[in-house]
Amino acid sequence: LAVFEPRGRKAAGIDSSGRGDHAAMTESSNSPRATGTTRDIAVRAAALSVVLAAAWLLWSGLYKPLLLGLGAFSCALVVYVSLRMRLFEYSFFTLKFGWRLLGYWAWLAKEIVKSSLQVTRAVLSPGLDISPTVTEVDAQSRHPVDIATLGNCITLTPGTLTMRIRDGRLIVHALTREGAEDVLEGEMNRRVAALRED
């Protein structure tokens, strides 16, 4: 998955006065802002609990009491740690579910299928028709969640892998030159940036 690499005191959220990440996060125009009331925090925690429980049940496929108990404990632990880290107080935890997001998911699913076929064709071809390529992409949106979303969607698409993210620039490895050209074309970049538009 995509990983952010901090660079020095400034990237770590520490300014000349010695203030840490929390102060830098609340003051930066590109960073999430504290927006959570008690009700908002409760709703976000409940939403995360539902998502985690659903993911556990769908991916596990086993519904024995012991496994269900371990799943419930894991979900509760994640929510507790998130509360302790005050993650629910910031706007990046607010997901705007709408037609635009659903449309993006549908488009991403199509791209995953298309890329899977391209990789399969390249790997099964007699001459192993691959051309490993490393390229750089600048994220159109500078919001940290959007950059992480872009990096993870690139990795989720077969044949491409986000190797590093720094200062809004993504280093991407592609199995084929065609895959690298698709990334550089910027369609995914534009669609991710558009998710935050009103």
Secondary structure as UniProt FT lines:
FT   HELIX           8..11
FT   TURN            12..13
FT   TURN            16..17
FT   HELIX           21..27
FT   TURN            29..30
FT   HELIX           38..60
FT   HELIX           65..84
FT   TURN            85..86
FT   HELIX           87..89
FT   HELIX           91..93
FT   HELIX           99..124
FT   TURN            126..127
FT   STRAND          133..138
FT   HELIX           144..156
FT   TURN            158..159
FT   STRAND          160..166
FT   TURN            167..168
FT   STRAND          169..174
FT   HELIX           177..185
FT   HELIX           187..194
FT   TURN            195..196
//
